Amino acid sequence: MRILTFLLIAAAAFGTEIDSWAKVRELKGGLDVRIYKTGSTRALPAVLYSATADALIVVIRNEQVSVAKDDIDRLDYRPPQNGRSPKSKVTSSSETPMVKNGAAPVPREGSGNLNMSTTRELGLKPGFETIYKRPQPEETKR
């Protein structure tokens, strides 16, 4: 019974590694990715070009680079924006006259201060999500 349990756990762990890298291979080119290499705590920002069975091909600083799957501890990606992206409105208002053609407009008598308002919509990018994590080797029991 112990052997069967061990085999099922090992198969599940092996299947997880294959499934998570299969998800990486399904990603389309042009996505922002962050690569965490083995032994490094800093992420390497890049743009995905393609993924093969044993490597990730990315563009880093206008240079195409291949990173071996064995050198990657973790891979994060920014999901593509679907349809309308969430937008944030930034509104500002001012009571000072706006300058046009080098001269400030003159308010009419009795009208008080000029009011102006500006509204801008900023597109926000979605956050990064982890798509691949190298499976940790299990400690041997003694």
Backbone as CSV, one residue per row, in Angstrom:
resi,resn,N_x,N_y,N_z,CA_x,CA_y,CA_z,C_x,C_y,C_z
1,MET,0.820,-1.194,0.000,0.000,0.000,0.000,0.866,1.261,0.000
2,ARG,1.977,1.228,0.741,2.874,2.385,0.779,3.475,2.658,-0.595
3,ILE,3.811,1.594,-1.295,4.412,1.757,-2.620,3.413,2.406,-3.572
4,LEU,2.171,1.985,-3.517,1.136,2.555,-4.372,0.946,4.040,-4.063
5,THR,0.905,4.386,-2.791,0.759,5.785,-2.382,1.939,6.609,-2.886
6,PHE,3.159,6.083,-2.725,4.357,6.780,-3.185,4.310,7.005,-4.700
7,LEU,3.896,5.972,-5.431,3.829,6.088,-6.879,2.795,7.131,-7.315
8,LEU,1.668,7.172,-6.630,0.651,8.168,-6.963,1.142,9.584,-6.689
9,ILE,1.832,9.777,-5.570,2.366,11.106,-5.236,3.437,11.505,-6.247
10,ALA,4.321,10.568,-6.603,5.376,10.855,-7.578,4.775,11.182,-8.942
11,ALA,3.763,10.443,-9.345,3.115,10.700,-10.636,2.435,12.067,-10.642
12,ALA,1.807,12.420,-9.526,1.154,13.726,-9.431,2.180,14.849,-9.501
13,ALA,3.312,14.697,-8.816,4.364,15.713,-8.843,4.951,15.836,-10.243
14,PHE,5.199,14.728,-10.892,5.747,14.749,-12.240,4.746,15.367,-13.210
15,GLY,3.491,15.020,-13.056,2.440,15.570,-13.909,2.283,17.063,-13.729
16,THR,2.463,17.565,-12.522,2.362,18.993,-12.250,3.435,19.750,-13.005
17,GLU,4.665,19.216,-13.018,5.746,19.890,-13.730,5.443,19.956,-15.217
18,ILE,4.982,18.867,-15.773,4.670,18.837,-17.203,3.528,19.801,-17.507
19,ASP,2.470,19.788,-16.689,1.324,20.647,-16.927,1.694,22.123,-16.826
20,SER,2.509,22.501,-15.828,2.829,23.916,-15.670,3.706,24.409,-16.819
21,TRP,4.640,23.601,-17.315,5.451,24.033,-18.453,4.612,24.016,-19.729
22,ALA,3.628,23.139,-19.803,2.727,23.139,-20.959,1.960,24.458,-21.015
23,LYS,1.592,24.994,-19.864,0.920,26.300,-19.821,1.841,27.388,-20.342
24,VAL,3.132,27.290,-20.010,4.105,28.268,-20.500,4.184,28.185,-22.022
25,ARG,4.200,26.981,-22.550,4.307,26.794,-24.006,3.077,27.318,-24.739
26,GLU,1.942,27.400,-24.056,0.716,27.903,-24.677,0.657,29.433,-24.731
27,LEU,1.537,30.113,-23.982,1.527,31.574,-23.976,1.875,32.109,-25.356
28,LYS,1.255,33.212,-25.712,1.527,33.836,-26.997,2.649,34.855,-26.838
29,GLY,3.381,35.067,-27.898,4.482,36.019,-27.889,4.004,37.446,-27.638
30,GLY,4.902,38.274,-27.127,4.589,39.675,-26.886,4.174,39.986,-25.461
31,LEU,4.037,38.972,-24.610,3.634,39.207,-23.223,4.837,39.609,-22.377
32,ASP,4.600,40.467,-21.399,5.639,40.813,-20.426,5.820,39.641,-19.475
33,VAL,7.071,39.245,-19.231,7.362,38.167,-18.287,8.461,38.610,-17.336
34,ARG,8.495,37.962,-16.193,9.582,38.137,-15.218,10.159,36.755,-14.969
35,ILE,11.466,36.626,-15.189,12.148,35.343,-15.037,12.985,35.384,-13.769
36,TYR,12.765,34.422,-12.896,13.586,34.269,-11.688,14.506,33.081,-11.941
37,LYS,15.787,33.381,-12.136,16.757,32.321,-12.417,17.189,31.641,-11.131
38,THR,17.715,30.422,-11.265,18.205,29.655,-10.131,19.293,30.431,-9.415
39,GLY,19.160,30.573,-8.101,20.157,31.256,-7.288,20.049,32.766,-7.284
40,SER,19.078,33.334,-7.957,18.926,34.780,-8.005,17.624,35.191,-7.318
41,THR,17.660,36.313,-6.620,16.455,36.814,-5.961,15.796,37.919,-6.780
42,ARG,16.495,38.429,-7.782,15.967,39.512,-8.604,15.332,38.950,-9.871
43,ALA,14.238,39.569,-10.254,13.540,39.152,-11.469,14.220,39.771,-12.684
44,LEU,14.195,39.041,-13.763,14.742,39.504,-15.033,13.554,39.852,-15.930
45,PRO,13.278,41.155,-16.135,12.135,41.526,-16.975,12.442,41.267,-18.441
46,ALA,11.456,40.742,-19.159,11.648,40.404,-20.570,10.291,40.396,-21.272
47,VAL,10.353,40.247,-22.581,9.150,40.085,-23.401,9.234,38.712,-24.041
48,LEU,8.187,37.932,-23.886,8.171,36.560,-24.401,8.136,36.552,-25.922
49,TYR,8.987,35.730,-26.515,8.963,35.497,-27.957,8.297,34.148,-28.225
50,SER,8.839,33.081,-27.599,8.227,31.754,-27.705,8.796,30.854,-26.616
51,ALA,8.187,29.685,-26.466,8.652,28.697,-25.497,8.734,27.345,-26.185
52,THR,9.816,26.633,-25.922,9.985,25.293,-26.464,9.903,24.305,-25.301
53,ALA,10.123,23.040,-25.583,10.046,22.017,-24.535,11.123,22.189,-23.479
54,ASP,12.265,22.772,-23.850,13.366,22.871,-22.888,13.949,24.266,-22.733
55,ALA,13.320,25.294,-23.322,13.856,26.653,-23.201,12.768,27.697,-23.416
56,LEU,13.090,28.889,-22.960,12.215,30.047,-23.114,12.983,31.051,-23.963
57,ILE,12.389,31.528,-25.030,13.040,32.505,-25.894,12.370,33.848,-25.631
58,VAL,13.174,34.810,-25.172,12.655,36.110,-24.767,13.488,37.224,-25.380
59,VAL,12.948,38.430,-25.317,13.672,39.623,-25.748,13.975,40.438,-24.499
60,ILE,15.277,40.662,-24.279,15.738,41.459,-23.142,16.575,42.604,-23.697
61,ARG,16.134,43.828,-23.461,16.853,45.016,-23.944,17.162,44.921,-25.438
62,ASN,16.153,44.655,-26.228,16.256,44.563,-27.691,17.186,43.465,-28.179
63,GLU,17.428,42.463,-27.367,18.270,41.340,-27.766,17.526,40.047,-27.471
64,GLN,17.477,39.160,-28.466,16.789,37.887,-28.281,17.712,36.915,-27.547
65,VAL,17.185,36.300,-26.463,17.980,35.428,-25.601,17.186,34.149,-25.340
66,SER,17.900,33.037,-25.233,17.282,31.769,-24.874,17.672,31.433,-23.434
67,VAL,16.679,31.125,-22.616,16.918,30.758,-21.221,16.460,29.316,-21.044
68,ALA,17.372,28.456,-20.624,17.050,27.040,-20.452,16.024,26.852,-19.336
69,LYS,15.127,25.915,-19.525,14.093,25.614,-18.522,14.740,25.234,-17.189
70,ASP,15.866,24.528,-17.240,16.557,24.105,-16.020,17.127,25.280,-15.223
71,ASP,17.304,26.448,-15.865,17.840,27.633,-15.181,16.748,28.501,-14.575
72,ILE,15.482,28.144,-14.787,14.363,28.967,-14.327,13.750,28.369,-13.066
73,ASP,13.750,29.161,-11.981,13.078,28.746,-10.748,11.594,29.107,-10.792
74,ARG,11.306,30.304,-11.322,9.921,30.776,-11.355,9.737,31.689,-12.558
75,LEU,8.541,31.664,-13.131,8.214,32.521,-14.266,6.865,33.177,-14.002
76,ASP,6.854,34.504,-14.043,5.624,35.273,-13.901,5.306,35.909,-15.250
77,TYR,4.024,36.100,-15.529,3.630,36.761,-16.774,2.501,37.732,-16.501
78,ARG,2.375,38.716,-17.385,1.273,39.678,-17.283,0.212,39.234,-18.277
79,PRO,-0.975,38.841,-17.789,-2.025,38.370,-18.699,-2.405,39.453,-19.708
80,PRO,-2.802,39.047,-20.906,-3.214,40.047,-21.897,-4.488,40.740,-21.457
81,GLN,-4.643,41.969,-21.903,-5.849,42.720,-21.558,-6.969,42.280,-22.485
82,ASN,-8.098,41.945,-21.909,-9.267,41.507,-22.688,-10.236,42.657,-22.836
83,GLY,-10.553,42.992,-24.073,-11.546,44.034,-24.317,-11.176,45.346,-23.676
84,ARG,-12.059,45.853,-22.876,-11.804,47.110,-22.187,-10.934,46.868,-20.973
85,SER,-9.908,47.647,-20.861,-9.056,47.537,-19.688,-9.635,48.404,-18.586
86,PRO,-9.374,48.035,-17.337,-9.859,48.883,-16.256,-9.190,50.239,-16.346
87,LYS,-9.956,51.284,-16.168,-9.393,52.623,-16.296,-9.577,53.394,-15.007
88,SER,-8.664,54.275,-14.780,-8.707,55.124,-13.610,-8.895,56.559,-14.088
89,LYS,-9.822,57.261,-13.514,-10.046,58.649,-13.889,-9.258,59.564,-12.967
90,VAL,-8.556,60.489,-13.572,-7.828,61.498,-12.813,-8.451,62.824,-13.169
91,THR,-8.969,63.512,-12.187,-9.626,64.789,-12.431,-8.907,65.869,-11.647
92,SER,-8.672,66.979,-12.309,-8.071,68.112,-11.612,-8.846,69.361,-11.987
93,SER,-8.900,70.286,-11.083,-9.581,71.539,-11.384,-8.743,72.685,-10.862
94,SER,-8.949,73.824,-11.459,-8.159,74.982,-11.095,-9.026,76.220,-11.200
95,GLU,-8.732,77.191,-10.383,-9.477,78.444,-10.449,-8.615,79.559,-11.000
96,THR,-7.481,79.220,-11.572,-6.635,80.239,-12.187,-6.945,80.281,-13.662
97,PRO,-6.866,81.460,-14.269,-7.178,81.559,-15.685,-6.183,80.764,-16.533
98,MET,-6.703,80.144,-17.580,-5.869,79.370,-18.473,-5.237,80.301,-19.503
99,VAL,-3.982,80.063,-19.814,-3.275,80.903,-20.772,-3.527,80.365,-22.175
100,LYS,-4.003,81.217,-23.075,-4.233,80.837,-24.469,-3.460,81.812,-25.346
101,ASN,-2.721,81.272,-26.269,-1.966,82.076,-27.225,-1.095,83.130,-26.538
102,GLY,-0.544,82.787,-25.405,0.378,83.696,-24.724,-0.296,84.740,-23.862
103,ALA,-1.602,84.820,-23.875,-2.287,85.821,-23.062,-3.356,85.141,-22.222
104,ALA,-3.501,85.609,-21.001,-4.514,85.044,-20.117,-5.868,85.623,-20.478
105,PRO,-6.910,84.772,-20.531,-8.239,85.312,-20.805,-8.691,86.224,-19.666
106,VAL,-9.378,87.239,-20.016,-9.819,88.216,-19.031,-11.273,87.915,-18.684
107,PRO,-11.554,87.677,-17.373,-12.946,87.410,-17.006,-13.799,88.655,-17.169
108,ARG,-15.074,88.448,-17.474,-16.001,89.581,-17.583,-16.240,90.178,-16.213
109,GLU,-16.636,91.382,-16.228,-16.866,92.077,-14.975,-18.004,91.412,-14.212
110,GLY,-17.761,91.095,-12.937,-18.779,90.487,-12.102,-18.861,88.974,-12.235
111,SER,-18.049,88.372,-13.118,-18.158,86.925,-13.306,-17.304,86.150,-12.313
112,GLY,-16.414,86.800,-11.609,-15.572,86.100,-10.636,-14.404,85.404,-11.325
113,ASN,-13.877,84.382,-10.682,-12.726,83.658,-11.235,-13.158,82.688,-12.329
114,LEU,-12.223,82.403,-13.203,-12.448,81.386,-14.226,-12.272,80.008,-13.610
115,ASN,-13.108,79.076,-13.939,-12.966,77.698,-13.483,-12.620,76.817,-14.671
116,MET,-11.723,75.878,-14.454,-11.435,74.919,-15.501,-11.300,73.547,-14.885
117,SER,-11.602,72.533,-15.672,-11.526,71.169,-15.190,-10.945,70.288,-16.293
118,THR,-10.095,69.361,-15.900,-9.491,68.427,-16.854,-9.714,67.012,-16.352
119,THR,-10.128,66.137,-17.237,-10.317,64.738,-16.877,-9.491,63.886,-17.823
120,ARG,-8.710,62.950,-17.251,-7.908,62.018,-18.037,-8.217,60.608,-17.597
121,GLU,-8.254,59.700,-18.546,-8.434,58.293,-18.195,-7.122,57.571,-18.450
122,LEU,-6.641,56.879,-17.432,-5.388,56.143,-17.542,-5.680,54.655,-17.603
123,GLY,-5.137,53.975,-18.596,-5.304,52.525,-18.694,-4.351,51.832,-17.728
124,LEU,-4.845,50.939,-16.918,-4.008,50.224,-15.962,-3.723,48.829,-16.496
125,LYS,-2.471,48.401,-16.363,-2.108,47.049,-16.795,-2.429,46.067,-15.678
126,PRO,-2.827,44.852,-16.045,-3.062,43.853,-14.995,-1.733,43.459,-14.345
127,GLY,-1.800,42.964,-13.128,-0.598,42.557,-12.404,-0.026,41.251,-12.937
128,PHE,1.177,40.913,-12.476,1.829,39.678,-12.890,1.244,38.490,-12.136
129,GLU,1.197,37.338,-12.816,0.746,36.092,-12.214,1.816,35.038,-12.439
130,THR,2.006,34.175,-11.452,2.986,33.099,-11.582,2.385,31.979,-12.420
131,ILE,3.116,31.563,-13.455,2.634,30.487,-14.317,3.488,29.237,-14.187
132,TYR,4.739,29.383,-13.766,5.615,28.215,-13.630,6.484,28.369,-12.394
133,LYS,6.579,27.302,-11.630,7.474,27.210,-10.480,8.168,25.874,-10.558
134,ARG,9.502,25.898,-10.468,10.245,24.636,-10.520,9.850,23.797,-9.314
135,PRO,9.517,22.530,-9.530,9.194,21.660,-8.404,10.421,21.476,-7.518
136,GLN,10.220,21.591,-6.226,11.320,21.422,-5.278,11.607,19.950,-5.086
137,PRO,12.894,19.560,-5.098,13.220,18.147,-4.865,12.852,17.757,-3.430
138,GLU,12.279,16.605,-3.298,11.864,16.153,-1.964,13.079,15.710,-1.176
139,GLU,13.050,16.026,0.109,14.168,15.630,0.968,14.133,14.115,1.193
140,THR,15.291,13.526,1.210,15.356,12.090,1.441,15.188,11.818,2.929
141,LYS,14.375,10.841,3.230,14.123,10.485,4.633,15.108,9.404,5.058
142,ARG,15.650,9.556,6.235,16.618,8.581,6.735,16.094,7.881,7.942
